[in-house]
Amino acid sequence: MRRRRHPEHVYHLTKAQNLPSILQHGLMSTERLLDLTDLEQEQKALFMRMHRPRGLSLPNGVSIRDQRPIPPSTLAGALEGGMTPGDWYALLNRFVFFWPSRERLDRHLRTCAAQDQVVLTFSTTALLGHFGDRAFVTPINTGDARSKPARRGPDTLVPYNRWLAEGWPDRRPSHPAAEILIDETVPIRAPFLVEPVD
């Protein structure tokens, strides 16, 4: 297996109003957050595939971020493998997202400067050591499809263990991961969380 270096810490940015839910249930994907509501199954299915031009609040008070940077009008032209914008939104809603660099985190913080945000810092080794078989990496920012959007499709999310062994299917080996995604609820405790949440 090819050894690949990863950063010591990865980061998740959330709105402060979501902390009570996160502390109670862990860090959850949009799909799992929907399961905590009393929405009908049909409503959940629609929510999973819809574009969110603005942030939304679920009935339980949890805030879901907007998807303004991935409008269907530009996203559609960047998709491969027969995917539609609805397919892409539904795919992303399955995951918890982490930034693998302070640079990307700081960029996200700047775009959310007007909102009350909380940064959650996690041990990369603990996170991927435990969730490696449910983890994926991407070479692009999957939540941005504005001017000249990167091509994307079913193979854009590469299973972490495959990436460790084989690298990217279409990029040089040294290309860094832009995001780390986990298809599971992440506990807010040691050894995963490395800085306490007030």
Secondary structure, DSSP 4 states (H G I P E B T S, - for coil): -------SEEEEEEEGGGHHHHHHH-B--HHHHHHTS---HHHHHHHHHS--SS-EE-TTS-EE---TTS-HHHHGGGB-TT--HHHHHHHHTT-EEEBSSHHHHHHHHHHTTTS-EEEEEEEHHHHHHHHGGGEEEESS-TT--SSSPPPB-TTSSEEHHHHHHH--SSS-TTPPPSEEEESS-B-SSTTTB-S---
